Amino acid sequence: MKNKPDNRKDNVKRIQKNINMTIHNMELADDMIAKTVDEKTKKALIDKNERRRQALSGMRHEIKDEADAQAKGYK
């Protein structure tokens, strides 16, 4: 079985889409936090949003690296 060649042409676009969806999910979770009275659910959502914030940091770093590589022709 032959591996597919590495195609990085759409990485910046894909990462940006992931960033946008993560932010959207955080906003939805914030809305749920504001509306729920269940402390266990609130804590779970707060914890999940914290993990999302950490993931966003990594994705932003990754998108910068990919954009730089793309500008340099992936060399």
N, C-alpha and C positions, 0 to 999 in steps of 0.2 A: 504494500500500500504506500502510495506516494503522498507526502505532506503537501498541503497547499502552500504556495509562496506567501510570504508576509506582505499583505496589502494594507498599508497604513494611510492611504489617501483620505479615508473618511474618519479617521480617529478623532480629529478635533471636533468634527460635527457630532460624532457619537458621544464623546465625552461631554460636550456642551448640552446635549439632550439629557444625559444622565444628571448633570448639575441642575438643569431646569426642573426635572421631575423630582429630584431630592428636595429642592426648595419648595415645590408645590406640596409634597407630602408633609414637610415640616409645618407649612401653613395650615394644612388640614388638621394635623395633630394639635397645633396650638388652639384651633377652634374647638376641637373636642375637649382639650384640657379645660378651656374656659366654661364649657357647658356641663361637664360631668361632675358629679358629687362624690363618686367612688374614688377614694384616695389611692387604692391599689392601681386602678386604671390610670389615674393622673401620673403616678410615679413611673409606671411602665412607659407612658407616652413621653414624659420628660427625659427618661433614660434613653429612649429610642432617638429622640431629637438630638441629644448630646452625641450619640454615635453618628448620627447624620452630619452634625457639624464637623466632626473629626473627618468623616469621609469626604465632605466638601473640600476641606483643606487639602487632602490628598489629590482629589480630582482637579482642583485648581492648579496645583503644582504639575500634575501630569499634563493638563491641557497646555500649559506654558511650554513644557518640554517638547510636546508634540508640535506645537506651532513653530517653535524655534527650529526643530528638525525639518519641518515642512519647508520653512523659508530657506533652509540650507540645502534643500533637495534630498533629504534623508541620507546624506553622505556621512 
